[in-house]
Amino acid sequence: VQLQASGGGSVQAGDSLRLSCAASGRTSSSYTISWFRQAPGKEREFVGGVGWPRGSPNYADSVKGRFMISRDNAMKTTYLQMNALKPEDTAVYYCAFSYSGGHYIARAVYNHWGQGTQVTVSS
């Protein structure tokens, strides 16, 4: 499985961005795609994730109400819509794939990772 993340950029506080994660290769009948982020000098942290093909998204408390995950089943693409961005959202964002379909915040359960896309929010 290969993951291609895109959509990062530099924005002002309060702006919005949408990240995309396109999966290709041999997936399984059910799996999880999640977003993580890593700020300079910090651990990579869970942002949100969704089970395929029909799971409901779950989110970290820090982004609840501001970020929303959606998916295009036909395109095998997962989106992370980020609204009301804050400077503390600045990080490299990664999408990750787990063959297990469920809600997982631990990095260890993910089998494949995208290359990361930079999001910079200035005040």
MDAnalysis code that builds the backbone (N, CA, C; Angstrom):
import MDAnalysis as mda
import numpy as np

u = mda.Universe.empty(369, n_residues=123, atom_resindex=np.repeat(np.arange(123), 3), trajectory=True)
u.add_TopologyAttr("name", ["N", "CA", "C"] * 123)
u.add_TopologyAttr("resid", np.arange(1, 124))
u.add_TopologyAttr("resname", ["VAL", "GLN", "LEU", "GLN", "ALA", "SER", "GLY", "GLY", "GLY", "SER", "VAL", "GLN", "ALA", "GLY", "ASP", "SER", "LEU", "ARG", "LEU", "SER", "CYS", "ALA", "ALA", "SER", "GLY", "ARG", "THR", "SER", "SER", "SER", "TYR", "THR", "ILE", "SER", "TRP", "PHE", "ARG", "GLN", "ALA", "PRO", "GLY", "LYS", "GLU", "ARG", "GLU", "PHE", "VAL", "GLY", "GLY", "VAL", "GLY", "TRP", "PRO", "ARG", "GLY", "SER", "PRO", "ASN", "TYR", "ALA", "ASP", "SER", "VAL", "LYS", "GLY", "ARG", "PHE", "MET", "ILE", "SER", "ARG", "ASP", "ASN", "ALA", "MET", "LYS", "THR", "THR", "TYR", "LEU", "GLN", "MET", "ASN", "ALA", "LEU", "LYS", "PRO", "GLU", "ASP", "THR", "ALA", "VAL", "TYR", "TYR", "CYS", "ALA", "PHE", "SER", "TYR", "SER", "GLY", "GLY", "HIS", "TYR", "ILE", "ALA", "ARG", "ALA", "VAL", "TYR", "ASN", "HIS", "TRP", "GLY", "GLN", "GLY", "THR", "GLN", "VAL", "THR", "VAL", "SER", "SER"])
u.atoms.positions = np.array([
    [0.851, -1.189, 0.000],
    [0.000, 0.000, 0.000],
    [0.889, 1.242, 0.000],
    [0.556, 2.166, -0.885],
    [1.263, 3.446, -0.928],
    [0.274, 4.561, -0.596],
    [0.759, 5.537, 0.146],
    [-0.062, 6.676, 0.527],
    [0.580, 7.943, -0.012],
    [-0.224, 8.773, -0.637],
    [0.258, 10.048, -1.160],
    [-0.517, 11.168, -0.490],
    [0.174, 11.912, 0.367],
    [-0.453, 13.034, 1.068],
    [-0.159, 14.329, 0.337],
    [-1.131, 15.220, 0.345],
    [-0.951, 16.514, -0.308],
    [-1.868, 17.541, 0.331],
    [-1.649, 18.818, -0.006],
    [-2.566, 19.866, 0.415],
    [-2.041, 20.796, 1.477],
    [-0.838, 20.573, 1.970],
    [-0.299, 21.460, 2.986],
    [0.019, 22.838, 2.433],
    [0.366, 23.743, 3.329],
    [0.713, 25.092, 2.903],
    [0.889, 26.011, 4.089],
    [1.055, 27.281, 3.787],
    [1.209, 28.316, 4.817],
    [-0.016, 29.209, 4.809],
    [-0.649, 29.343, 5.974],
    [-1.870, 30.134, 6.088],
    [-1.810, 30.994, 7.340],
    [-2.801, 31.859, 7.459],
    [-2.949, 32.694, 8.645],
    [-3.871, 32.001, 9.641],
    [-3.734, 32.362, 10.897],
    [-4.622, 31.840, 11.922],
    [-6.076, 32.134, 11.543],
    [-6.930, 31.148, 11.717],
    [-8.329, 31.281, 11.363],
    [-8.675, 30.780, 9.977],
    [-7.664, 30.557, 9.161],
    [-7.895, 30.064, 7.802],
    [-8.175, 28.560, 7.816],
    [-8.415, 28.041, 6.623],
    [-8.709, 26.621, 6.443],
    [-7.768, 26.002, 5.420],
    [-7.564, 24.715, 5.551],
    [-6.813, 23.917, 4.578],
    [-7.468, 22.552, 4.497],
    [-7.324, 21.908, 3.353],
    [-7.777, 20.530, 3.223],
    [-6.622, 19.672, 2.751],
    [-6.330, 18.656, 3.519],
    [-5.314, 17.695, 3.157],
    [-5.967, 16.477, 2.523],
    [-5.248, 15.868, 1.601],
    [-5.722, 14.655, 0.941],
    [-4.723, 13.537, 1.141],
    [-5.232, 12.329, 1.231],
    [-4.384, 11.140, 1.341],
    [-4.954, 10.092, 0.398],
    [-4.256, 9.856, -0.686],
    [-4.702, 8.887, -1.677],
    [-3.982, 7.564, -1.453],
    [-4.746, 6.496, -1.324],
    [-4.177, 5.167, -1.121],
    [-4.174, 4.402, -2.429],
    [-3.104, 3.678, -2.674],
    [-3.028, 2.826, -3.855],
    [-2.385, 1.504, -3.452],
    [-2.542, 0.523, -4.318],
    [-2.005, -0.797, -4.009],
    [-3.071, -1.686, -3.393],
    [-2.632, -2.787, -2.813],
    [-3.570, -3.786, -2.293],
    [-3.961, -3.471, -0.862],
    [-5.121, -2.871, -0.732],
    [-5.666, -2.655, 0.593],
    [-6.421, -3.915, 1.015],
    [-7.073, -3.874, 2.145],
    [-7.865, -5.015, 2.574],
    [-9.336, -4.614, 2.569],
    [-10.223, -5.539, 2.921],
    [-11.656, -5.241, 2.869],
    [-12.041, -4.198, 3.908],
    [-11.345, -4.153, 5.006],
    [-11.564, -3.097, 5.993],
    [-10.211, -2.659, 6.529],
    [-10.066, -1.393, 6.735],
    [-8.804, -0.852, 7.213],
    [-9.047, 0.521, 7.817],
    [-8.026, 1.098, 8.358],
    [-8.109, 2.413, 8.989],
    [-7.110, 3.351, 8.336],
    [-7.558, 4.538, 8.050],
    [-6.668, 5.622, 7.624],
    [-6.740, 6.700, 8.694],
    [-5.592, 7.103, 9.180],
    [-5.552, 8.144, 10.199],
    [-4.552, 9.224, 9.813],
    [-4.743, 10.357, 10.437],
    [-3.820, 11.476, 10.293],
    [-3.072, 11.664, 11.615],
    [-1.772, 11.882, 11.484],
    [-0.920, 12.232, 12.616],
    [-0.208, 13.522, 12.259],
    [0.352, 14.161, 13.256],
    [1.153, 15.350, 12.987],
    [2.347, 15.377, 13.938],
    [3.382, 16.029, 13.471],
    [4.590, 16.145, 14.272],
    [5.138, 17.558, 14.158],
    [5.138, 18.245, 15.269],
    [5.707, 19.583, 15.340],
    [7.187, 19.465, 15.701],
    [7.981, 20.474, 15.392],
    [9.416, 20.412, 15.704],
    [9.653, 20.166, 17.186],
    [10.484, 19.172, 17.472],
    [10.837, 18.868, 18.842],
    [9.787, 18.118, 19.630],
    [8.716, 17.699, 18.965],
    [7.637, 16.995, 19.660],
    [7.416, 15.614, 19.073],
    [6.707, 14.786, 19.845],
    [6.353, 13.453, 19.382],
    [5.272, 13.554, 18.304],
    [5.241, 12.555, 17.451],
    [4.170, 12.469, 16.463],
    [2.885, 12.109, 17.203],
    [1.833, 12.855, 16.954],
    [0.588, 12.656, 17.682],
    [-0.578, 12.405, 16.749],
    [-1.524, 11.648, 17.277],
    [-2.742, 11.319, 16.546],
    [-3.609, 12.565, 16.400],
    [-4.161, 12.748, 15.202],
    [-5.071, 13.854, 14.930],
    [-6.497, 13.342, 14.753],
    [-6.658, 12.359, 13.920],
    [-7.978, 11.790, 13.682],
    [-7.858, 10.621, 12.724],
    [-8.887, 9.802, 12.701],
    [-8.855, 8.650, 11.827],
    [-10.250, 8.163, 11.493],
    [-10.316, 7.307, 10.492],
    [-11.606, 6.765, 10.061],
    [-11.396, 5.356, 9.546],
    [-12.361, 4.501, 9.851],
    [-12.318, 3.141, 9.343],
    [-12.952, 3.072, 7.966],
    [-12.357, 2.275, 7.110],
    [-12.918, 2.014, 5.777],
    [-13.568, 0.652, 5.784],
    [-14.675, 0.418, 5.061],
    [-15.321, 1.394, 4.169],
    [-16.393, 2.254, 4.817],
    [-16.789, 1.951, 6.079],
    [-17.976, 2.655, 6.590],
    [-17.830, 3.173, 8.008],
    [-16.626, 3.262, 8.527],
    [-16.473, 3.688, 9.911],
    [-16.755, 5.165, 10.109],
    [-17.010, 5.518, 11.359],
    [-17.189, 6.925, 11.725],
    [-15.852, 7.490, 12.186],
    [-15.581, 8.751, 11.868],
    [-14.293, 9.321, 12.259],
    [-14.195, 9.537, 13.768],
    [-12.982, 9.529, 14.265],
    [-12.728, 9.960, 15.629],
    [-11.570, 10.941, 15.602],
    [-11.523, 11.814, 16.613],
    [-10.585, 12.931, 16.594],
    [-9.903, 13.098, 17.946],
    [-8.727, 13.665, 17.905],
    [-8.069, 14.096, 19.138],
    [-8.831, 15.290, 19.704],
    [-8.807, 15.419, 20.999],
    [-9.534, 16.514, 21.653],
    [-9.070, 17.878, 21.142],
    [-7.813, 17.982, 20.801],
    [-7.259, 19.279, 20.398],
    [-7.828, 19.793, 19.077],
    [-8.436, 18.907, 18.291],
    [-8.945, 19.331, 16.984],
    [-10.443, 19.137, 16.840],
    [-11.075, 18.555, 17.834],
    [-12.520, 18.322, 17.747],
    [-13.251, 19.631, 17.532],
    [-14.208, 19.588, 16.607],
    [-14.996, 20.775, 16.294],
    [-14.349, 21.679, 15.263],
    [-13.084, 21.448, 14.970],
    [-12.382, 22.268, 13.959],
    [-11.974, 21.445, 12.742],
    [-11.598, 20.210, 12.956],
    [-11.146, 19.339, 11.874],
    [-12.218, 18.310, 11.558],
    [-12.283, 17.933, 10.302],
    [-13.257, 16.927, 9.898],
    [-12.647, 16.001, 8.853],
    [-12.850, 14.715, 9.062],
    [-12.343, 13.709, 8.128],
    [-13.485, 13.224, 7.255],
    [-13.215, 13.124, 5.986],
    [-14.179, 12.551, 5.058],
    [-13.424, 11.655, 4.093],
    [-14.166, 10.939, 3.279],
    [-13.501, 10.027, 2.355],
    [-14.289, 9.901, 1.075],
    [-13.560, 9.561, 0.043],
    [-14.134, 9.254, -1.263],
    [-13.815, 7.786, -1.511],
    [-14.817, 6.940, -1.314],
    [-14.574, 5.500, -1.414],
    [-14.089, 5.096, -2.798],
    [-14.676, 5.689, -3.822],
    [-14.308, 5.310, -5.185],
    [-12.840, 5.658, -5.470],
    [-12.382, 6.772, -4.928],
    [-11.018, 7.229, -5.195],
    [-10.028, 6.744, -4.144],
    [-10.522, 6.036, -3.115],
    [-9.663, 5.593, -2.007],
    [-8.870, 6.779, -1.455],
    [-9.551, 7.875, -1.297],
    [-8.901, 9.080, -0.804],
    [-9.573, 9.531, 0.482],
    [-8.749, 9.871, 1.454],
    [-9.222, 10.391, 2.735],
    [-8.830, 11.847, 2.828],
    [-9.754, 12.655, 3.318],
    [-9.515, 14.085, 3.416],
    [-9.505, 14.524, 4.882],
    [-8.683, 15.502, 5.161],
    [-8.687, 16.146, 6.472],
    [-8.959, 17.626, 6.246],
    [-10.186, 18.030, 6.531],
    [-10.569, 19.429, 6.425],
    [-10.224, 20.112, 7.737],
    [-9.374, 21.114, 7.664],
    [-8.911, 21.809, 8.870],
    [-9.423, 23.240, 8.836],
    [-10.269, 23.571, 9.787],
    [-10.840, 24.910, 9.878],
    [-10.353, 25.607, 11.148],
    [-10.495, 26.911, 11.154],
    [-10.115, 27.700, 12.331],
    [-8.709, 27.332, 12.806],
    [-7.782, 27.304, 11.873],
    [-6.424, 26.873, 12.198],
    [-5.761, 27.817, 13.186],
    [-4.932, 27.226, 14.035],
    [-4.208, 27.957, 15.058],
    [-2.709, 27.766, 14.844],
    [-1.908, 28.681, 15.356],
    [-0.448, 28.486, 15.220],
    [0.030, 27.154, 15.794],
    [-0.622, 26.675, 16.822],
    [-0.216, 25.398, 17.415],
    [-0.557, 24.190, 16.548],
    [-1.275, 24.417, 15.458],
    [-1.524, 23.333, 14.491],
    [-0.357, 23.166, 13.518],
    [0.607, 24.054, 13.587],
    [1.766, 23.963, 12.713],
    [2.516, 22.664, 12.951],
    [2.706, 21.904, 11.899],
    [3.356, 20.601, 12.006],
    [3.466, 20.000, 10.608],
    [4.201, 18.902, 10.533],
    [4.145, 18.047, 9.354],
    [3.033, 17.034, 9.605],
    [2.133, 16.943, 8.670],
    [0.990, 16.041, 8.793],
    [1.231, 14.795, 7.954],
    [0.971, 13.648, 8.569],
    [1.174, 12.367, 7.925],
    [-0.138, 11.592, 7.906],
    [-0.390, 10.895, 6.812],
    [-1.471, 9.932, 6.847],
    [-0.863, 8.543, 7.005],
    [-1.629, 7.677, 7.624],
    [-1.135, 6.345, 7.965],
    [-2.228, 5.312, 7.731],
    [-1.809, 4.117, 7.385],
    [-2.717, 3.027, 7.030],
    [-2.513, 1.850, 7.973],
    [-3.630, 1.330, 8.499],
    [-3.571, 0.117, 9.308],
    [-4.494, -0.930, 8.696],
    [-4.028, -2.169, 8.588],
    [-4.861, -3.244, 8.063],
    [-6.000, -3.582, 9.013],
    [-5.928, -3.142, 10.228],
    [-6.993, -3.370, 11.192],
    [-7.998, -2.237, 11.094],
    [-9.266, -2.568, 10.988],
    [-10.296, -1.548, 10.915],
    [-10.783, -1.169, 12.295],
    [-10.457, -0.010, 12.773],
    [-10.864, 0.414, 14.104],
    [-10.293, 1.771, 14.403],
    [-10.481, 2.218, 15.629],
    [-9.974, 3.508, 16.045],
    [-8.686, 3.310, 16.827],
    [-7.595, 3.729, 16.252],
    [-6.302, 3.513, 16.874],
    [-5.517, 4.806, 16.949],
    [-5.019, 5.131, 18.130],
    [-4.184, 6.307, 18.254],
    [-2.712, 5.958, 18.370],
    [-2.393, 4.682, 18.527],
    [-0.996, 4.272, 18.693],
    [-0.321, 4.140, 17.334],
    [0.832, 4.736, 17.184],
    [1.547, 4.694, 15.910],
    [1.920, 3.274, 15.512],
    [2.149, 2.402, 16.493],
    [2.680, 1.068, 16.228],
    [1.744, 0.197, 15.404],
    [0.442, 0.501, 15.401],
    [-0.497, -0.375, 14.684],
    [-0.600, -0.028, 13.211],
    [0.082, 1.034, 12.807],
    [-0.005, 1.458, 11.412],
    [1.125, 0.833, 10.608],
    [0.735, 0.306, 9.458],
    [1.660, -0.471, 8.639],
    [2.349, 0.362, 7.550],
    [1.669, 1.407, 7.114],
    [2.206, 2.205, 6.023],
    [1.971, 3.687, 6.329],
    [2.921, 4.517, 5.913],
    [2.858, 5.952, 6.159],
    [3.079, 6.717, 4.873],
    [2.377, 7.844, 4.755],
    [2.632, 8.758, 3.667],
    [3.877, 9.587, 3.954],
    [4.245, 10.414, 3.016],
    [5.514, 11.141, 3.096],
    [5.440, 12.401, 3.950],
    [4.261, 12.831, 4.338],
    [4.136, 14.036, 5.156],
    [3.966, 15.281, 4.321],
    [3.157, 16.195, 4.835],
    [2.951, 17.470, 4.168],
    [2.966, 18.564, 5.243],
    [3.672, 19.648, 4.959],
    [3.882, 20.699, 5.945],
    [2.681, 21.632, 6.006],
    [2.238, 21.899, 7.225],
    [1.205, 22.908, 7.475],
    [1.805, 23.942, 8.416],
    [1.785, 25.192, 7.992],
    [2.325, 26.283, 8.801],
    [1.237, 27.325, 8.994],
    [0.952, 27.633, 10.256],
    [-0.086, 28.613, 10.580],
    [0.578, 29.763, 11.329],
    [0.459, 30.937, 10.770],
    [1.064, 32.107, 11.411],
    [-0.017, 32.955, 12.070],
    [0.384, 33.639, 13.119],
    [-0.583, 34.444, 13.881],
    [-0.696, 35.852, 13.323],
])
